[in-house]
Amino acid sequence: MAIKVKVVLGDLLAERGMSLNELSLKSDVRRAAISELVNGKRENINFEHIAKIAEALGTSDISKIITLIETTDEH
């Protein structure tokens, strides 16, 4: 078994009825970067972006943005 980082930001945005554009404006993070995070297209996570997003969403609970999940290693 392996541990993988999973971005769960999309769930929080849906819960709050917030768009990517609105989060981008509030966090000062490019909309494209947020979209890539939400859609799992981002290879690397910029911790400065995570901090800005958390601040814009008024949370200090990083598990609302990213979490760790166990996966089966298929190699």
N, C-alpha and C positions, 0 to 999 in steps of 0.2 A: 504494500500500500504506500501511496505517496501523498504528500500534502500539496495543495495547489491554492493559490490566491484567487478568490472570486470577487468580482466587483458587484455589489448589490445596490449601488447608488440608484439605479433605475427604479427599484422597488420603492425607495424612499421618496423619489420625485413623484411617482404615481400616487403614493399615499398622501402627499401634500398638495397634489394637483398643480405641481410646478413644472414649467417647460424647461427644456435645455437652454433656450434663449434667456429666460428669466434668471436661471442659475448662473449663466455666463455673465450677465450684467451685474448680479449681486456679488459674485466671487472674483471678478476680473480675471477669469480663466477663459481662454478661447473656447467658443462653442464647439469647434471641431475636436478639441482635446477632450471635452466632456463627452461628446458623442462617441468618440473612440473608446473611452473608458466604459460607458454604459453598454456599448455593443460588443465588448470583448475584443476590440481590434487593436488595443494598445499593448505592446510588448513590455514596456517599462512604465512604472508608476512614478510620477513626479510627486514627492512628498510635500513640496511647497503647494502644489495644486490641491492635494488632499486636505492640507491645513486650511487653505482659502475656501474650499468647498464646505468643509465642516463649519467654519466660522459663518459663512453665508447662510447655512442651514440651521445655525444656532445649536449645534450639537458638539459634544466632546467625545461621543461614543463612536469610535472609528469602525466598529462592527456594523454600523448603519450604512457605511460607505464601502468597506471591503471586509472580507471575512476569509477564513481558511476552511477548506473542505478536504476530506479524504477522498482520494481517487484510487482506482486499481491501476497498478503499473502494468501496461500492456507490452512492455519491451522485453 
